[in-house]
Amino acid sequence: MNGNSFNASVHGNGDGYDILIDSKYIQVSVESSSRKRLDRLSEESGGHSSRLEVRAPMPGMVVRCEVKDGDAIHPGDGLVVLEAMKMENEIKSTIGGTVKKVFVSDKQVVEKGELLLVIE
């Protein structure tokens, strides 16, 4: 960096990495870009309120919808698996509640921001 070299030791810790750079200790967590986009869309559509509109964080194809209308869910439960750029991305719930309405089905192509389902 800026013409200087540094010795670094990197070790995974489950949630991220522990990094030792020239006797300085740093903890780093890693967040996927798809998770970051999903969290941002979630916040824009109401976040942790009593109603959550789950929208596609990227264009892709619905590999499988893991919930149906009326299902009770908890924070962290899988909702939809999207395939984008040959990678599968699981979209998980940020709130608990009941699936009010699912707007997509397996093998359906969706655009970024398209409404996938609503949780109340």
N, C-alpha and C positions, 0 to 999 in steps of 0.2 A: 504494500500500500504506500503510495507516494514515494516509490523507489526503495522502500524498506522491506526486509523479509522478516517473517515472524514464525516461530515454531508453535504449532498448535496440536493439542490432543483432543479428540472428539469421542465421546462415549454416549450411546443412546441410553435414556433413562425411562423409557416407556411412553412418556408424554412429550418428549422432546429430546434435547441433547444437553449434556454437560460439556463445556468447552474450557480448556485451560490454554491460554495464550500468554506466553512469556510471564508465567507465574500469576496471571490474573484469571480469576474464575468467573465464568459467565454461564447462566442457565438460559437456554433458548427453547421456546415451544414452537412447533411447526403447525401451521394451519393451511389447509389446502385452499386454493383459490376458489374452488367451487363451494366450499363451506363458507368462506368469507362472503361470496356473492349471495348465498342463501340467507345468511344471517342479516345482510343488508336489506334484502328484499323482505325478509320477515319483519324487520324494524319499520320499513316503509309502509307495510300493510297492517300494522297494528302491534307488532312485537308480542309482548307477553300479556296482552289483554285477553278478554274472554272469547275473542274470535280471531282466528288466524287464517289468512288466505295464503296457501302455499303455492308459490309460483316457480316455474322452471328457472333455475339460475343460469341456464345456457340452452342453446338449441340442441336437440337430440331426439332419441327414440326411447319411449317407455319400454324398458325390458320387462318389468313387472310392477304391478300395483300391489302393494303388500297389505292394503286395507280396503274395506268396502264401507258403504253408507251404514251408519249406526254403530260401527266398531268403537269400543272404548280404548283410548290410548293414553300413554304416559310419556313424559319428556324423555327423549332419546329413542323412542320406538321408531322403527323403520316405516316409511310411508310409501315411497316410490323409488325404484331404481331406474336411473336414466343412463343411456349409453351415449357418450359424446366422444368423438375422436378415438374410437376403439377402446374406450375406458368406461367401466361401469361406475357410476356415482350414486351412492345411496343417500337419499334425502330423509333426514330424521326430524321428528317433531321436536319443537322447542317448548311445547306446553302439553299439559294433560287435558283431556276432554273427550268429546265424542266427534267422530267424523260425520259432519253434516251432509256433505255431498262430494262425491268423486266425479271429476269432469273428464278423466282420461281412462284409456284402457290399454292393455298390453299391445305392444307393437305400434302404438300411435306415435307419429312424429309431432314434436312440439317445438315451438319457438321460444326464445328467451323471454321471460316475463309472463308466459302464458299460464293461466290459472289451472292448477292441477287438482286441488281439493280445498275444502274449507273445514276447519275444526272449530267447534264451539265448546 
